[in-house]
Amino acid sequence: MPHVYILRCVDDSFYTGSTTDLAWRLEQHQAGFGGDYTRRRLPVELAWTAEFERIDEAFAWERRIHRWNRAKKLALIEGRYDDLQGWSRRSRGR
């Protein structure tokens, strides 16, 4: 199933991505093959993830979350969904 995920990097920054194989993608990031951003900020840990029915839905949410500021990403990670406009069950496709 497609996932959107947020990683917390060693410098306390966040990296957002999407994948159809979450476990494999996390291994890539930890091994330094996940991308330039995470390679320079190892180790990383999974801070948040959501599963979607289709990859295009996951990718759309990845792009949306990329534009969010740190406070909004923290609200998502902490499960404060009421603080997030547009994060209803319907808009997530669930």
Backbone bond lengths (Angstrom), bond angles and torsions (degrees), N, CA, C in turn:
res aa  C-N    CA-C-N  psi(-1)  N-CA   C-N-CA  omega(-1)  CA-C   N-CA-C  phi
1 M - - - 1.447 - - 1.530 109.94 -
2 P 1.295 117.04 144.26 1.465 121.21 177.31 1.533 111.89 -68.69
3 H 1.299 115.14 142.50 1.465 122.32 178.59 1.518 110.47 -130.35
4 V 1.314 114.97 151.28 1.459 123.41 163.21 1.519 104.12 -110.10
5 Y 1.316 117.14 142.22 1.456 119.47 -178.51 1.523 110.15 -142.79
6 I 1.314 114.08 156.02 1.465 121.79 173.20 1.520 106.85 -124.46
7 L 1.326 115.22 128.72 1.457 121.56 175.08 1.515 109.22 -104.22
8 R 1.324 115.39 141.83 1.463 120.57 170.93 1.525 106.11 -97.92
9 C 1.303 116.11 122.55 1.460 121.78 -178.02 1.528 110.32 -88.51
10 V 1.324 116.07 166.23 1.458 121.43 -177.28 1.529 111.83 -59.81
11 D 1.311 118.76 -27.69 1.466 121.78 178.39 1.537 111.93 -87.40
12 D 1.336 117.41 10.37 1.464 126.03 179.03 1.532 113.05 70.70
13 S 1.312 117.17 16.31 1.463 120.55 172.50 1.524 108.28 -88.26
14 F 1.332 115.90 170.33 1.457 120.97 -178.89 1.516 110.81 -116.99
15 Y 1.329 114.86 146.17 1.456 122.72 174.39 1.515 106.90 -124.90
16 T 1.320 117.65 130.80 1.456 122.32 179.86 1.525 109.30 -112.90
17 G 1.331 116.23 136.40 1.455 120.85 178.82 1.514 111.25 -149.21
18 S 1.320 115.52 175.75 1.465 121.36 174.92 1.521 108.13 -139.44
19 T 1.325 115.68 153.60 1.457 121.35 -175.94 1.520 110.15 -162.79
20 T 1.314 116.11 161.70 1.465 120.58 172.53 1.524 111.11 -97.96
21 D 1.338 117.85 -8.10 1.466 122.30 178.91 1.527 108.47 -136.71
22 L 1.314 116.34 90.29 1.460 121.74 -172.64 1.527 112.55 -62.93
23 A 1.314 118.03 -46.54 1.473 120.55 -177.87 1.525 111.24 -60.05
24 W 1.316 116.52 -45.32 1.470 121.23 179.22 1.522 111.28 -63.39
25 R 1.335 116.43 -42.05 1.468 120.49 -178.97 1.522 111.05 -65.87
26 L 1.321 117.61 -39.76 1.464 120.29 177.74 1.521 110.70 -63.99
27 E 1.323 117.27 -39.81 1.467 120.73 176.02 1.527 110.66 -60.60
28 Q 1.332 116.47 -41.50 1.462 120.21 177.83 1.521 110.93 -59.53
29 H 1.320 116.52 -47.82 1.464 120.10 179.98 1.526 110.63 -59.38
30 Q 1.330 117.63 -47.60 1.463 120.94 -177.63 1.529 111.98 -63.50
31 A 1.326 116.45 -31.16 1.471 120.74 -179.79 1.530 112.09 -83.20
32 G 1.325 117.37 -2.70 1.460 120.38 178.72 1.514 113.98 88.38
33 F 1.339 117.96 11.81 1.452 122.24 -179.68 1.532 113.20 -108.13
34 G 1.327 117.47 9.11 1.453 121.19 -175.45 1.506 114.24 -82.86
35 G 1.289 117.82 -18.22 1.454 121.86 -179.19 1.514 110.30 150.20
36 D 1.313 116.26 161.56 1.463 120.97 -178.03 1.518 112.65 -59.41
37 Y 1.325 116.42 -41.38 1.463 119.96 -176.25 1.528 110.82 -60.47
38 T 1.317 117.40 -51.81 1.466 119.44 -177.43 1.521 112.01 -74.78
39 R 1.304 118.38 -30.09 1.466 121.65 179.71 1.532 110.58 -58.62
40 R 1.318 117.24 -35.33 1.468 122.12 -179.60 1.527 112.58 -84.98
41 R 1.346 117.38 -3.16 1.459 120.48 -173.67 1.531 112.22 -131.77
42 L 1.306 116.87 37.35 1.463 121.44 -179.56 1.525 110.75 -81.33
43 P 1.322 117.58 151.94 1.460 127.26 -2.82 1.527 111.56 -79.38
44 V 1.320 114.75 162.64 1.457 121.69 176.37 1.528 108.74 -118.57
45 E 1.324 115.29 157.28 1.465 119.27 175.83 1.517 108.93 -135.19
46 L 1.309 115.53 148.37 1.454 120.77 178.73 1.523 108.56 -71.82
47 A 1.323 116.07 120.46 1.463 121.28 -179.32 1.519 111.78 -99.35
48 W 1.336 116.47 -30.32 1.467 120.52 -175.75 1.524 109.18 -163.48
49 T 1.323 116.48 149.39 1.454 121.44 174.10 1.525 110.02 -152.53
50 A 1.314 116.16 153.39 1.467 122.85 173.59 1.516 107.98 -140.56
51 E 1.314 115.47 144.73 1.458 121.96 -179.55 1.524 109.64 -104.22
52 F 1.321 115.82 142.82 1.461 122.43 -179.14 1.518 110.12 -127.76
53 E 1.301 115.63 161.56 1.466 121.14 179.05 1.530 111.74 -73.07
54 R 1.333 115.72 -38.29 1.480 119.97 -174.75 1.525 110.09 -128.47
55 I 1.332 115.99 148.91 1.462 120.99 -178.70 1.524 111.68 -64.88
56 D 1.323 118.40 -32.87 1.463 118.81 -179.73 1.531 110.79 -66.63
57 E 1.330 117.54 -32.24 1.469 120.44 175.98 1.530 110.25 -67.98
58 A 1.318 116.19 -43.90 1.458 120.50 178.96 1.526 110.34 -62.55
59 F 1.324 116.71 -44.43 1.459 120.45 -179.60 1.527 111.09 -63.97
60 A 1.325 117.37 -39.00 1.466 120.67 178.57 1.528 110.77 -62.54
61 W 1.332 116.87 -41.14 1.466 119.18 178.03 1.525 111.07 -70.44
62 E 1.320 117.56 -35.15 1.466 119.18 175.12 1.519 110.09 -58.13
63 R 1.324 116.90 -48.69 1.465 121.10 -179.29 1.524 110.94 -61.55
64 R 1.337 116.82 -39.30 1.464 120.64 179.33 1.529 110.36 -64.48
65 I 1.332 116.47 -47.77 1.463 120.60 -177.45 1.530 111.30 -65.31
66 H 1.316 117.83 -33.18 1.476 121.39 176.78 1.527 111.13 -53.44
67 R 1.304 117.17 -35.37 1.468 120.92 -176.21 1.528 113.18 -82.79
68 W 1.312 117.59 -9.18 1.462 120.66 -177.73 1.522 111.19 -76.00
69 N 1.337 114.86 151.35 1.462 119.34 175.16 1.526 109.74 -79.85
70 R 1.300 115.93 172.64 1.469 121.72 -176.55 1.529 111.79 -59.51
71 A 1.332 117.49 -42.43 1.463 121.04 -177.77 1.529 111.08 -61.36
72 K 1.306 116.74 -40.34 1.461 120.24 -179.75 1.531 110.64 -70.08
73 K 1.326 117.06 -38.44 1.465 120.21 176.15 1.522 110.61 -63.89
74 L 1.331 117.35 -40.32 1.457 120.38 177.61 1.521 111.25 -63.39
75 A 1.318 117.52 -39.54 1.468 120.72 177.25 1.531 109.88 -59.68
76 L 1.318 116.65 -41.98 1.465 121.04 178.26 1.526 110.54 -63.88
77 I 1.319 117.10 -48.52 1.463 122.30 -179.16 1.530 110.84 -60.32
78 E 1.313 116.05 -39.47 1.462 121.11 -177.83 1.526 112.86 -82.39
79 G 1.325 117.19 -1.41 1.462 120.20 176.99 1.508 114.40 78.51
80 R 1.319 117.93 18.91 1.465 121.51 178.29 1.531 109.44 -87.94
81 Y 1.333 115.60 66.08 1.459 122.40 -173.45 1.524 113.05 -64.80
82 D 1.325 117.16 -28.39 1.467 119.76 178.92 1.528 111.40 -65.03
83 D 1.323 117.07 -21.90 1.461 121.98 178.05 1.522 112.71 -82.47
84 L 1.336 116.67 -4.27 1.458 121.13 -174.63 1.518 110.70 -111.60
85 Q 1.278 116.52 107.84 1.455 120.64 175.11 1.522 109.08 -67.52
86 G 1.314 117.54 132.71 1.457 120.86 177.26 1.509 115.03 89.43
87 W 1.334 118.35 6.40 1.455 119.93 -178.01 1.534 110.44 -108.86
88 S 1.291 117.27 38.69 1.460 120.99 177.90 1.521 110.19 -75.36
89 R 1.316 117.15 163.97 1.463 120.96 177.16 1.527 110.25 -57.40
90 R 1.315 115.58 -41.00 1.472 119.81 -177.89 1.527 111.16 -62.14
91 S 1.323 117.64 -44.76 1.465 119.50 -178.14 1.521 112.54 -72.30
92 R 1.347 117.85 -20.41 1.463 121.03 175.96 1.507 111.42 -82.05
93 G 1.340 117.69 -11.69 1.444 119.64 179.27 1.504 114.03 83.68
94 R 1.314 116.96 19.16 1.469 120.38 -178.70 1.498 110.36 -103.96
